Amino acid sequence: MLAYEGSVPGPTLVVRQGAHLSVLVTNATDLETTVHWHGLRVDNQFDGVPHETQQPIGPAESFTYRLDFPDPGLYWYHPHVREDYTQEMGLYGTVLVRPTQADYWPPVHRDVVLALDDVLIEDGAIAPFDRSQVTHAAMGRFGNVFLVNGETEPALAVRAGEVVRLWLVNTANARVFDVRLPGARMKLVGGDGGRVEHEEFVDSVLVAPSERAVVDVMFPEPGALPLEHRTPDRSYPLGRVTVTEEPAEPSLRDSFETLRTDPELAVEREQLQGWLDARPDKVLAAVAEMDDVAGTASMSHDMSSMRRPESTGDGHGHVHGGVDGIEWEDDMAAVNRRTTPANTRWTLRDRTSGGTGSPVEWNFAVGERVKIRLVNEMDSDHPMHHPFHVHGAGRFLVLARDGVPEPNLVWKDTVLLRAGQTVDILFSATNPGFWMAHCHIPEHMHSGMMFHFTVGAPA
């Protein structure tokens, strides 16, 4: 594996909102690297994009990042050079930003950060990578072994009645996690960039690659509970929780039952209708062009045997997603391994004026708000889900999905765009510079699914 400070994941940096931090990064690997501070609204020069915001950190070289933390919540860090390899091999860690407002979060007994991941194991070892090019470009690299904080069978012990805040981050290359804790009570309190508009009790939380979710969990009775990832077809064990008979003190049962509302997002809700009615300022489409890489009849059979009757197929024997627009598994593994940026081209196209080209000269100003429509076009060689991520130029609210207003607002830097789906976001630009936006499946990004935009001084 590769590791920050010798551990997978790397250390959780715990800082106060409004703090300033210098982080010295020394590269002891044999590959150039950078560190991207995912979700943090940072100075552009410390965003970690190679050859754009900084020169890559070469082997045996060092670089100092100077970071600010304007927003409470959970963020994370990872390389921005060959993420398909370096992130898969363990280079990721988390940043927990404590709020300055004492009652920003509801009370809990303790915090637990959980980094969700998967790795692809073949013949007892991590499946090989190609040093010269990205592979698994079609689907992204799905793993077959699940990791939580780098462990295959993590265990957590809690007391009866204890309320634990789980800070979830999906660090996997391509897999969407649907996280559940049967037997416990879960309350969604936050997401990518802080707390949600209104807290709500949930049975599960969906976390796409690079997204975060913050849930408070009450464990009412002694016993053993599974931590699960569930797909439409099956459940996967992620870990286990043992609830002891010792009662948690003090009791937080009453406060746990209280569902609070965020006043800042309540104000945003009052202004939402005008943005919902407005025409989008920009329209961005996700499109795939894929050559015939099936190769042999046996590979085609490998894919066609996994067809679902409710899904639509492409010309490669693969059936896309399901009724929910999410590829839960890699059901074209033999072909996917062969796909590279040379035969699978992922693009983001500017459809604002009905065009077909890549986004160019997207220029915004600090303080500007922009409505962007994201369209995951089904008229494409390989439509699948995409976690769309915007770097530290600002943050956004999801306005609507397929025309339905978002029922629970939260500040975000990544949104899951399901196959065939249209998502409207309201981007708020706060930091000047030359910034990047891309699909966070690294194999898709390296195959062309990214673009750059500029944020200038206030208009």
N, C-alpha and C positions, 0 to 999 in steps of 0.2 A: 504494500500500500504506500501511498504518499500521505504525509501528515503535517499539519501545523503544530509545532511544539511537541511532536512525538505522539499525538493522539488523534483518533478519528471518532467523532468530529474534533476540530481544534477547540481551544478554550473558549468558553462563553465570556465575552467582555461585558461587564456590568457597569454602567455609567449613569450619571444623572442627566436628565433633560437640561439642555443649555451648557453642558460641559464641553471642554476642548481637550482633545487627546492626540498625542503623537504616537504613531505605531511604526517601529522600525522593522522592516521585512528583509530578511536575508535569504537568498535563494541557494539552497544546498542541493538542488536537483540538477539534472543534466539538460533541462529544457528552459527556455525563456519563460518568464511569467509576469503577471501583475496581480494585484488584488483589487477586485471590485467590491464596493461596500453596498450591497444590494438593498435598495429601499431608502438609504440615507440621502437626504438632500445635502450634498457636499459641495465644496468648491470644485469646479470643473476639472482643475488640474490634478485632483486626487480621486477621480472617478474610476481609474484603473483600466481604461481602454487603450490597448497597445497602439503605438504610432499615432495616436490622436490626442489623448490627454497626457500621455507620458511615453517615454521610450521603455520597451520591455526591460525587466530586470533580468540580466543574464546570469548564467551559473556563476556562483561565488560573488555576485554583486548584491548591493543593498539599496533600498529606497525607503524614505520616510514619508508616511502619509500623515497629514494633519486634518483631523476630523472634527466636525461640529455635530451636535445631536439636538436638532430643533424639535423633534417629535418623540413622544413616548411610544413604546411598543417593542416588538421583536423584529430585528433585522438580521442579516447574515452576510458573510463574506466568502468569496470564492475567486478562483483565477478567471481571467478573461483571455487566456491563450489555451487553445485546444481543450476547452472545457469538457468535450466528450471523453477525453482521457483523464485529465487531471482531477476534475470534480468526481468522476466515477471512481477514481482510485483513492478518494478520501480527503481531498483538499476542500474542506468547507468548515465553517464554524459560525457561531451565532453572536449577536449583540443584543443585550437586553437593556433598554433605556428606561430608567425609573422616572416617573413623572414628578414634577415639582409640586403639583397639586396633591395634597395629602389624600383626599377622598376621590381621586380620579378613578381608581378601580374599586370595586366592592371588596370587603375584607375577605381574606382567605388565611388558612393556616400556613401555607407555604407555596412556593413556585417550583415547577418542574419543567425544564425545557426538553422537548423531544424532537430530535432531528430524524425524519422519516426518509428511508433510502432503500434502494435495492441494488444488487450487484449480480452480474451475469457470471455464473460459475460453470466451467466445462472441464471435465476430467480432474476435478479436485482443485482447480486453480482458476483465477480470474481469466475470463476469455481474452485472447490476445487482441492487441490493437495494431493498427498499421501506422508506423511512424510518419509516413509521407502523406497520408490522406485520411480523411474521416470516413468511417464505414457506418452501416446501419442508418443511412441518410433518409430512408423512406419513413420508417416508423419511429426512429430514435432507438436508443439501446435500452430495451427492457431487461431488467434483472430477473433472476429466478430464485434468489435468496433475499429475504427481507432483513433490513437492519433498522434498529431504533437506537440512536446514540452509538452506532457502530457495533451493536451487539445483536446476535441472532435470537437470543431468548432472554430479553431483559425482564427483570422482576422488580416490583415496587411494593413496599409494605406501607400501609396506612392504618390509621386508627378509625374505629367506628364513629361515624358522624363527622369525620374530617372533610374539610373542603380544600381541595388542591387545585391550583390554577395550572392548567397544562398549556404551555406555549408550544404550538405545533408549527413546524416548518418542513416543507417537502423539498428535499435536496436531490431527489431522483432525477435522472435525465429525462424520462418521458412519462413515467407512470403517474396517474391520478390516484390519490388515496381517498377512500371513503372510510373515515375512522369512527369506530363505535366502541362503547363500553357497556355491554348488556349487564343489567343489574345495578348500575349506578345512575345518578341523575346528572345530566349535562346541561350547562347554561352557556350559550354563546355570548361573550362579552366584548370581543374585539377581533380585529383582522389585521391586514398588512400594516397599516399606519396608525393604529390606536384603537379606541373603543368604537363599537357599533352605535348606530342611531338609537336603537332600543334593544336592550337585552332580551333574549328569548330562550325558552327551554327547547332543546333539540334532542333528537335521537342519534344524530350523526353529524359530522362535519366533512365537507368535501374540500380537499386541499390539492390544487394543481401544482405542478412543478414550480417552485420558487415562491408560492403563496404561503401566507401564514394565517393561522386561526388561533384565537385565544378562547379557551373554554374553562369555566369553573365546574368542577366535578365534586358532587357530594356522594360519599360512600356510606349509605345509611346503616347497613347491617354487617356483622362479621361474616367472612366467607372468602371464597376465591372467585375472582372475576377475570374474564379474558379481555385483552385489548385486541381489537380486530380491524382488519381491512376487508370490506365487503364489496363484491361486484355483483352484477345481475345474475351471475352463474354460481358463485361460491363465496365462502369466507376464508380468509387467511389469518392465522394467529400472528400477531405482532409482539405480544408479550403477555404478562399476567400480573394481576394485582392481588395481594393478600390483605384482607381487611381484618385486623386483630380485634379482640374483644375490648381492649382498652379504649375508653371513651376519649374523644378529642376535646381538649379544653383550650379556650372557652368555647361554648357552643355557638356556632354560627348558623344554626338552622333557620332562624327568623330572617336574618339578612340575606341568606341564600334564596329564600322564597321571594324576595323583593326584586322586581324587574325595573331597572332604572333607564332613563333616557338621557342622551348626551345633548346638552343645550346648544352646542355649536352646530351639530348636525340637524337639530330641530330647526334652526334658522335656515340652513341650506334647504331643508324640505319646503319651507315656505316660498322659496324662490325657484323651486324645481319646475313648476308647470311652464314657466316661460321658456326654459331650456328644452323641455320636452316638446314644446310646440315649434321651436325654432328649427330651421333647416341646418343640417350639419355644415360646419365650416370646412371640414375635410372628410373625405371618404377613402378608406384604405381597405383593400381586398387581399385576402390570403389565397394564393394560387400555387398549384404544383404542376410541374411538367416532368414526366417520368418516362424514360425510354423502356423498351422491352428488355427486362433483365431476368425473366423467368428462367430461361436457359433450357430446362429439361422438363419432360412430362412428369417425372417424379416430383419435381418441385411444385408444379401446378397442382398435382394431386394433394401435396402437403397442405396447400392453401385452401383448395376447394373443399376439402373434407371438414373445414371449420366454418362453413357458411352458416349464417343465421337467416332464416326465412324473411325476417322483417327488415333486413339490411339491403343496401344497394351495392353492386359490385363495380370494379374497374376492369380495365383490360388486362390485368395481370393475375387474375384468378383470386384476388383478394376482395373481401366484403367489408365495407366500411362501417365501423362503429356499430351502433344499434340504434334503437329509437331515441337514446339519450345523447347521441353525437359524441360519445367518448370511446376511444380505443382502450379497453381495459387490459387487453393482452396483445402481445405480438403474435398474430396468427398467420404471419407470412415470414417466419424466422429465417428459412433457408434463403429466400430472395432478399430479405432485408439486409442480411449480412453482406450481400454483394453490392448494395446500393451505395454510391459515393456522390459527391457533388458533380462528378462528370456525367452521371446518368440520371440523377435526380436533382431537379432544380426547384428550390422553394423560393417564392418571391412575394414581396409586398408591393402592390400596384396602386397608384394614385388614381382612383375613380372619381375624384371630385367633379371634374368636368367631362366625365365619360371617357377618360383617357385609359391607356394601356401601359404606360411607362412606370418606372419606379418613382417614388416620391423624391423630388428635388426642390431646393429652395423653399423648404418649409421654414418660415421665419416667424417667430413669435417675440413678444416683449415681456419683460418682468411685470407681473401684475395682470397680464392678459389671461382671459379664460376662453378656451376653444372647445367647441363641440366636435368630436371626432366619431365618425361611424365606422366600425370595424365589421367587415363582411367576410365570412368564411365560405367562399364560393363552392357550391357543389359541382358546378361545371368546371371541373378540374381533374387532373389525372389521378390525384390521390388525396381527396379531402379527409382530414382528421382533425382532432382537437389541437389547439395551440394556446399555450399560456403566453399572452402578449405582455411584455415588460417594457416600461419606460424608465430610463435611467434618471439620475438625481436632479433633473431640471425642475421638478415640481412633483405634484401628486394629482390623482384624479378621483372622481366619483363615478361609479357606474350609474347612468341615468335610466337605461332600459335595456331589456333583452328581448329581441324579437317584438319590439313595440310595447312590451309590458313594463310599466315603470318598476324600478328596483324597489322592493318593499322595505329594505333595511340598509341604509346608507353606511358606508365606512370609507375612509380615505385609503386609496390603494396605489400600488405601483405595478401590479400584475393582475390581469383578468383572464379567466379561462374562456376561450372562444371555441365553442363546440362546433363540430362539423355541421355546416349548413346554417349556422346561427349568425344573427346580426346583433351587435352590441354597441350601444351609444355610450360614450364616456365624456365627461366634462373635465378637461385637463386644465389645471391651474399652474401657470408658469411662475416660478419664484426665484430660480437661480440662473444667472447668465452663463453662456458658454455654448460649446459645440457638443451635442449630446447624441446618444444612441437609443434606438428602440428596436426590439427584436422579439422573435419567438424564443422562449427560454428552454425549449428542447435544443440542446447544443448542436445536435446533428442537423437540425433544420436551420439554425442560425448560420452555421458554417457552410451550408448549401445555398445561402443567399437570402434567407428570410430575416433581413435587417435593413435599416436605413438610418440616416442622420438628419438632425434638424438643429436649428440655431435659435437660441433665446438671447435677445439683445437687451439693451438698457430700457428702462420704462419709456413708453411712448409719450 
